[in-house]
């Protein structure tokens, strides 16, 4: 976790990317292209959170699994791309107060935000700084380093919404039954199944200097066809960070409880996150104004 913080601090400072892994980079880095469309999830019941007889260690905010009713929803198969975020920006998204929440607009004005951080206009269009290097905008790569407020405004512009934490976990770990409904009591440790992450399934461990294109790594798809729900970019959800029912503070007392209420939940990990750390129940959390962290987002259809 601290290694990831060091990595995004290097990005903030404009230093070259660090190397956290000696493993070879995934082969699909350059030309995987886009992935469009929604995955549809039927109504049902889902157990969100960590099971008592599951992992040897989980954080207190994952405890314990409990049943939640799931309304039907449709969620994007892939995160929002740099090209999509550029379209929002070029359409005046950062100048249109009606697209922003009241808190989000106050943040935007105070921050002077007129585009995603680390973006600039070049002679040939948008350029993005990736650690110490400026590169042309990569249309099919997921946008990263966006605040929750920016993701929320994009969704209003696009006529979409952020998924709830529950919806995100269902899309990542749930399974459909034979009739197309949500299979009760069945869920996966990872989107692709119970086997550990591998370079063919997830972009992790800083094997690349940035996220892969959103069409990469089809072997990592969830049962519903959602891609890259582990690795590549952390994904903002609509959910406020709060305790699960029956929450009890673990020995690391300052890990979760002080941050309940004013942080938003993120899920999934990013290209820097260590593979051994993650699972579909993992809950990350940041304040909605943070855009230095390696976060992007995917959207849901309204409803």
Secondary structure, 3 states (H helix, E strand, C coil): CHHHHHHHHHHHHCCCCCCCCCCCCCCCCCCCCCCCCEEEECCEEEEECCCCCCCCCCCHHHCCCEEEEECCEEEECCCCEHHHHHHHHHCCCCCCHHHCCHHHHHHHHHHCCCCCCCEEEECCEEEEEECCEEEECCCCEECCCCCHHHHHHHHHHHCEEECCHHHHHHHHHEEECCCCCEEEEEECCECCECCCCCCCCCCCCCCCCCCCECCCCHHHCCCCCCCCCCCCCEEEEEEECCCCCCCCCCCCCCCCHHHCCCCEEEECCCCCCCHHHCCCCCCEEECCCCCCCCEECCEEECC
